[in-house]
């Protein structure tokens, strides 16, 4: 088959290679909208066609022009001016742009000027852009007349344009081209006839399909399929099925055969069921896949029942795919099959069935999913719980509340977990009672659910429960629940947490510190500070750690700064000093309420405490980016310490390289000259470049 290049390379206009093709060359294989009619609608049609194609700028311009809806007189004047360009001795580039303009405003008056260009190798594609869009039969006549006048790529383009226009009057001429010696012409005619559709086009395509030599049959198959689709849209199912069958029986590429098979099934409706099952039973993967696709489309309860029967006849490897196709049909008639798959299918099928069961939102699904969730397979349990959590509506919540008090064992645990996932607050009283259950699994699920659902009152319940419990696992679960509620409800939980800090057990006081840190607020901070004087050293240590990490959770709580700095200045415990100093530096870095001057002043006051490289680097990070003379002085002091010099040099360069109001030229030069002592080539080079810019 000869390959034609439909471009017009000699026309010098500003366009990419893809833009030199007319819309006709990009129309093959696309769905074509009906041509609009009425003043100014040609532009809208062209924009619609071209937006996803090769002319986005033209399409946008045309669409904008049509939206502005200029007066008819101005459109007429514009059209006449463009026609004049075409009839003049203007350069080809100007004529190409005129064609594009006529696509937006052209009428039958422009056709006589455009028609001669269809035989011009440089301008034919541009002329066709306009002729495809002009809302008048004169454009179709011009294209049809050109069929006998042009050859090669020009003929292919003309044929494509007739397909875009869907000109039924062009069918005889296009049918004759099916037997053209040029394979590309014959192929273009086949696709164009498919775009036009109708009985005459279908008859011509059928006759040629049976006898056409390679390589034309693929295009003929495409044309037949397009015609058949139009028949289906028009309700002519028998005609569509006949066309599809002809393609299936012809020597065409496998993909075309598969497309035709799908169409043949859909055209027959429920009578296409045997052909559908044939595909689903085929060992050929492609035929099986087209069967799955068509199974989703073929309507009817009879089809759903047949697919249900087929599920248990097919191989386990295919069952999941078939069940998904059945679920995608969205018919309630498939629910019994899905439920059966959950109960008695192999694991893979059970997982698929569980994954789609929530789509039905049916109460019959609940006991089946609960049974699956209570099983011994962790993967099945997780999938069933997830499906139950996704199910819409309050009916399941009411069912859950009714089942929970009468449940036991694994089922009770599952119901508790489900209540937490679905945020069923009404289940909280019963869940709180389950927190003291003799079954460790139920206790753990109940405590976690209290953490997910509980309010301030649940904090008191958990505190009491913690005081009675000796199991390390249970205590860890209770602490996690307390932290969850405290972080969610905040300072309103503090009063409920006080019994922990008053406990005689140091372990409970430590848990209290953690929960108070999650709750936050001035009252919680004050109670944590009292832990610094606790009689138990372990509690003191935890109070210091809690204070030092307070800025991470509450970065703008300024009240923590004073106790942290006081602790950093004390000489009682070096570890406490380091933790407090780090917390204080973290506060300085994270508090957005402090302005740069306040931050620099506070950091300057803490400099005597910075004796270790780790804290000095943290201080550099805290002051990094502050453009002030004081910040430069602090960084310069840090640069004197070899352990952190490179960090300081890098900060100096970044700060002094910027021309900000807080730094004059002298201060910036001083900082950059100091950074020249860096041993890092990149830092040194940046300092030199910044100095050169200052000169």
N, C-alpha and C positions, 0 to 999 in steps of 0.2 A: 504494500500500500504506500502510495506516495504521501509524503508529509508536507503540507503547505504551511508556510509562515504567513499569517494574515495581517502582518504589520504593514505600516506605510513608512518605511525608514527615511524617505527623502524629504518628508515634510518637517521643516524646522520650526517646531513649536516647543514650548517648555512643558515637557511631559516625560515621565519615566517610560521604560520599555513596555511595562505592563499597560500603561495608559495609551499607548499607540494602537492597541487593539480596540475595535468597536465592541459594544455590548454583545453583538451577535456572536463573536468568537467565544464569549464566556457564558453563553446561554445554554449550551449543550448540557444535558443532565440535570437542569434545575427545574423547580416548579415555577410555573409562570402564572402571574396574576392576570385577570382579564383587563383589557385595555380600558382606561377610563374615557369618559367623553365630557364635553363641556369646555368652556373657555378657560384656558390656563391649566387644564388638568394634565396636559402632556408633561409639564415639568414635574408634577407630583409623581406621575408614573415613572418617569425616568429616574427620579431620585430614589424611588422605592426599589427599582431594579438595581441601581448602581451602588447604593450605600455599602453593601457587603462585598462589592466587586472592585473593579479596577479604577473607579472614578469617584472617590469619596469627596474630593473638593468640588468637582462639578456637580455631584448630586446635592451636596449641601447648598451650593449656590443656587441651583435650580429650585430646590425646596424652599429656600428663603425667598426667592423671587416670587414663587407662587403664593406663599403665605402673605406676602405684602399686598397681593391682589391689585396690581396696578390697573388703571382704567383701560377699557378695551381699546381706546384710541392710541394710548401709549404703546400697548402691545403690538398693535397693527403697524405703528410707525417703526417700532423696533424690528419687526419682521421684514418690512420693506427695505430697511437699511441693510439688513443682513443678506437679503436676496440680491441687493445691488452689489454686495461684495462678491457673491458667487458668480454673478454675471459679468464682473469686471475682469481686468487683467491683473488682479491682486496676486501677491505671492501665495503659494500653496499653504503656508503657515496661517495666513490671514483667513483663507477660505476654510481651513480646518476649524478654526475658532468660530467662524460664522456658522458652520454646521452644528457645533456644540450649542451655540446660542439658539438656533432654530429648534433644537430639541426642547427648549423651554417655551418658546413662543410661536413655533411654526404652525401653520394651517395648510389647507389644500393649496393656497397660493404659492407656497414655497416648493411644492413638489416638482414643478417643471424645472426649477433651477437645481434641484438636488438630483433628479433622475439621471442626467448625463454623467454625473460623478461616479455612478455605480460601476462604470467601466474604466475609471481612472485608478491605476494601481496605487497612487499616493493618497487619494482622497476618498476611496470607496468606503473604507471602514468608518470614516467620519460622516459621510453622507448617510450611512445606514443608522448611525446613532439617532439622527434626526428623523429619518423615515420610520423607525421603530416606534417613536414617541408621538408623532403627529396623529391626532385623533380624527382621521378622515380616511375613507376607503381609497382615496386617490393614492395614498402612500402604498397601499397594498397592490394597486394596479401597477405602479411603477416598479415595484420589486418583482412582480410576476412577469412583466414584460422583459425585465433584465435577464430572466432565466435563459432566454434564447440568445442573449448577446454577450455573455461573459463566460469565461472558462476558469478552470483551476481554482486558486484560492479565492478569487473574486466571486466565483459561482458558489463556493462553499459558504462564504459569508452571506450572500444573498439568500441562499436557502435557509440558513440559520435565522435570518431576519424574518422570513415568512413564518417560521416556527414561532418566533417571539410574537408576531402579530396574530397568530392562530387564524390565519386566513383560510377559511374553508374553500373559497373559490380557487385557491392555489393547489388543491389536492390533485387534480389531473396532471398538472405540470410537474408536481413533485413526484407523483407515481411514476411518471416516465423516467425520471432521473434515477429511480431505483435500479435501472438496468444500464446506467452510464458506465462507460469503460473505466472511468476514474473512480477507484474504490472510495476515495474520500468524499466525492460528490454523492455517490450512492449511500454511503453511511450517513452523511448529513441529511439527505432526503428522508431516510428512514426515521431518524430522530425527530425531524420537523413534522413528519406525518403523525408521529406519536403525540407531539405537542398539540397538534390541531385536533386530532381525534375524529370520531364519527365513523359511520358504517363504510363509507367509500375508502377512507384512509385505512381502516382495519382490513378491508378486503384486499387492498393493494399490498399491504404488509404481509398478510397471510400467504398470498400467492408467491411473493418473492422469497419468503422465509424457507419455503420448501425446496427452492431450486437455486438460491443465490450461492455463488462460489465464495470461498474464503477470500478476504477476511471481513466480509460484509455482515454475516449472520449475527454477530454480537450487537451491532447497531440496529438490525432488524428486530432482534429480540427486545432491545430497549424500546423501540417504537411500539411494538405489540403490547408490551407491559404498560406503557403510558396510555395507550388506547384503552386497554382493559380497565385501568384505574378510572378512566373517565366513564366507562360503561357502568362500573360499580357505583360511582357517584350519582349517576342518572337512574339507578335502579334496574339496569339491564343486566341482571346477574347471569342469565344464560349466555348472552353474547360475551360477557367478560370471561366466564369459565371456558368457553370455546377458545378464545385467544390464549389464555393462560395454558391450556392443554397443548395447543400447538407449539408453544415455546418449550414446554416440558419435553416434548417428543422430538424436538429438533436438535441438531448438533450445534449447541451453543455452549459458551463457558458455564462452568458449574454454578457460578454465582447467579447468572441469569436463570438457570434452571431452578435454583432455590427460590428466587424471587417469584417466579411463575408458580411454583408449588404452593407457596404461601397464598398467593392470589387465588389459585384454584380452590383451595380449601375455604377461604373466606367467601368466595363467590357462591359456593354451594351451601353456605350456612350449615345447618345441622347435618345435611347430607354429606358435608365434607369431612365428617368425623372419621370414617374409615381411612381416608387419605391422611388425616392428621395422625392417627394411631400408627399408620405405616411409617411415618417419619420418626415418631417417638420410639419405635421398636427397631429402627435401623441401626446397624453397627457403625454406620458412617457418622462421624462426629458432627459434620456440618449439617447433615439432614436432621440429626437429633436436635441441634441448636435451633434450626428454623422451625422445627416442631414445637419447641419450648416457646419461641416467640409467638407463633400463631396460636398456641394454646391460651395465651394471655388475651388474645384478641377475639377469638371465636366465641360469640355470645350463646347463651342458652343453658338452662339447668341440666338438660340432657348431656351436654358436653361436660359439665362439672361432675356429674355422676360417672360418666365414662372415664374421666381422668382419675377419679377416686378408685375405680376398679383397677385401672392400669398401674396405680402406685404400687400395689402389692404383687404385681406381675413382673415389674421391671427389676433390674439388678440393684443391689444395695448402693452401688456407686452412683446410680442415677436417681435414686429415690428422692434425695434432698432437692435436686434441681426441679424435679417434677412437682414436688410439694410447693416449692416457692412459686412456680408458675401458677399453680392452682390457687394459692393464697393471693397472688397479684390480681386474680380475676375479681376479687372483692365480693364474692357471693357467699351468703350465709349457708348455702347448701353444702359448702366445702367444710364447714365446722366439724361435723362428725368424723370426717377423715383426719383432720388435724388432731383432734382429741385422741383418736385411735393411735395415731403415730406417736404421740407423747407417751401413751401407756405401753405400747408393745413394739415400737420400732427399735431398730438398732441405735446405738448411741448417737451416731452422726445424724440420723433421721430425727431422733428425739430432740436434739439441739436445734435443728432447723424448725421443727414444729413448735417448740417452745418459743423460739424467736419471733414467730408470726402470730402466735395465739392471741396476743394482746390487741391485735388489729380488730378482732371481732367484738371485744368489749362485752362479751356475753357472760352471764352469771354461771353458765355451765362450765366455763373455763376454770373458775376458781378452785373447785375441789381437785381437779386434775393437776393444776399447777402446784397447789399446796402439797399434794401427794408427791409430786416430783421434787419439790424443794425439801421435803422431809427425808429424801432418800440418802443413800450412802455415798453417792458419786458427787464429789465437790463441784465438778464442772456443771453437772446437771442442776445441782442446788443453786449455784450462782446464777445460771441462766433463768431458772424458774423464778427466783426472787426478783431479778431484773425485769422480767416480763410482768409480774404482778405489780411491781412498783410503777410501771409505765401505763397500766390500764387506766383509762379515763373514768371519770364519774365518781359519785359518792356511794354507789351501791356496794362496791367492794369494801369500802370503809365500814359501812354498817354491818356487813357480813363478818368482817374481821372482829368488830366489837362484840358481836354475838358469839363468835366461836371461842374467843380468848379465854373467858372464865371456865369453860368446860373442857379446855384442851389440856394436854399433858405431854411430857416427853419432848421428842424432837419437834412435833407439831407446834407445841407451845413456843418453843424457841423460834421457830420459823415465823409464827404470827407476831412475836415481839419484834423481830428484826424488820418484818414487813411494816408494822405500825410506825417504826422509826423512819423507814425510807419514805413512806407515804405521808409522814407528818400528821398522823392521826392523834391529835392531842387528847381526845376523849379516852384513849386507852391508857393514859398515864397513871391513873389510880391503880388499875389492875397490874400494870407493869411494875409499879413501886412495890406492890405486894410480892411480885415474883422475884424481886431483888434479894429476898431472903430464902429463896427456894433451896431445897436440899440438892438439886441437880446443878452442878457447877456450870454447865453450858447455859442453862436457863438464867442463872444468876448473872453470868457475864453478859448475856444478850440484854437482860433487863437493865443493868447498870449503863451499858452503852446507849440504850434507848432513852434512858433518863437524861443522859448527857445531850442527846440530840433533840429531845422534846421539852425538857424541863425548864421551869421558870425559877424564881427566887425560892418558892416553897420547896422545890425539889432539892435545892442546895441544903436545906435543913435536914431533909430525909437522908441525903447522902452523907452528911456530916455525922449523923447519929449512926448510920450503918458502918461508917469507917471506924467509929469508936468501939464497935462490937466485933469487928472482924480481925482475924489473925492470919488469914491466908494472904501470902504475898501477892499472888495473882489477883485476888479480889481487891486488895488495897490499891494495886496499880490501876485496875479498871475504874475504881471509884475516884481516884485522883484525876484520871483522864476525863471522867464525866464532870467533875467539879471545874476543871480548867475550861472545858467546853462551854458550860453554862456561864461561868464568870466572864469569859471573853465575849460572850454574846450579850449578856445582860449588864455588864459593867459594874459601876459603883453601887448599884442598887443591891448587889449581892453581899456587900461587905459585912453588914450586920449579921447575916446568916452564917458567915465564916468565922465570926469571933470565937465561938466555942473551941475551934481548933487551936487558936493562939492561947487560949486559957487552959488547954489540956495539960495534964501532968506528963504526958508522953511526948518526948522530944520529936519522935517521928511524925506525930500529928501536927506539931507546931511547924515542922518543915513543910508539910503538905499545905498548911495554911498560908505560909509565905508564898508558895508557888501560886496558889489560887488568888491571893491578894494582888500579886503582880499581874495576873491576867485581868483582874477586875479594874485596877487602876484607880486614880482619883486621889485627892488629898488625904482622905481618911485612911485609905489602904496604905498610902506611903508612910503616914505617921505610925501606923501599927508595925510596918516592916522595920522602921527605924528603931522601935523598941526592941526588936530582935537582936540589935547590936549589943545589948546588955543582958542577953539571956544567960542563965546560969549554965547552960550546956554549950560547950565549945562548938559542937557540930551545928547547933542552931545559929550561933553567932556567925560561923563561916557561911552558912547558907543565906543569912540576912545580908552579908556583905556581897555575896554573889548576886543576890536578887537586886540589890541597889545598883550594883555595877552594870547590870544588864537592863535596868529600868529605861534608860534612854533608847534602847533598841525598840522597845514596845511602845513607849510614850515619848517620842523625840522632842515634843514641845512642852513637856512638863518641867518648868523651870525650878519647881520646888525641890527636885532631886539634886540640883547643883550644889547647894550649901552642905548637906550631909556628906556628899561624895568628896568635896574639897576638904572638908574638916577631917574626914577619915584618911585622905591621902597625906595630910600634914601631920597626922599622929605618928608616933613612933612605937606603938604597942606591938604591931604585927606586920612584918614586911609584906607578907602575902596580901593582907588586907589593903595595905597601902597601894600596891601595884594594881589590884583589881579596882579600887576606888579611883585611882588616877586614870586608868583606861576608861572607866565609865564616865568620868568627868570630861575627858577629851572627846569621847563619843557624843556627849551632850553638846559640847561646843560645836562640833562638826554638823550635828543634825538639827539644832534648834534654829528655825528660820525666823524666829521673833527677834533674835539678836542682830543688830546691825553690825557692819564690818568693824566699826570703831570699838563697839562693846566687846566683840569677839576677840579682837586683837589685844585689848586691855586685859581681859580675863586670861588669855593665853600667856601674856607677858608676866602676869602675877604668878602663874604656875611654873615658870621656867626653872626656878631652883629645884623643883621636884623631879624634873626630867633628867634622870641620870643614866637611863638605859636606852640603847638604840631603838628598841621596840616602841617605847613611848614617844621618843623623839620623831620617829617616822609617822606615828599617829598625829602628833602635833603639826608636822609639815602638811599632812593631808587636811587637817582642820583649817589651816591658814591658806592653803593653796587657792589661788585665784583671787585673793584679796589684794586690791591695788591700792596700797598706801605705803608711806615711808616707814611706818612702824612695822608693817609686815615684811618689808624688805630687810629691815634691821634684824628682825628675828630670824629670818631665813639665812642671812649672812652669818649670824652666830652659829646656827646649826651647821653651816658649811665648814666651820673650823673643826668639826668632829669628823675624822676620817671614816667612821662607821656609817655616817648618814650623809656625808658630803655630796655624793652624787644625787641623792634624792633632793637635797637642798638646791644644788646647782640647777637641776631640771626645773624645779619650781620657780627659781629666780628668773630663768630665761623665759618661761611661759608668762610670768607676771610682768616682766619688764619689756617684753616684746610688744605689748599692747599700749597704744596711746590712750590712756584713760585719765580722767580729771584728777584722780588721787595722786598721780605721780608726775613730777616735772622731769625735764630732760636730764638734769643732773643726777637725780635719784635713779633713773633708769640706766644711765651710763655706768653708775657705780655698781649696780646689780649685775649688769652684763659683763663688766670688767672682772668682777669677782668670779663669774661663771666661766671665764676663760681658763681658770685653773682646773677645770673638769678634765678627768682622764677619759671621759666618754667622747669619742670623736663626733657623734651626732649632736650631743649637747653643746660641745665647743663650737661646731660649725654654725649651729643656730644662733649662738651668742654673737659670733662674728658677723653674721648676716644682719642681725638686728642692730648691731653697732653701726654698720655701714649705712643702714637706712636712717639712722639718727643724724648722720653727718650732713 
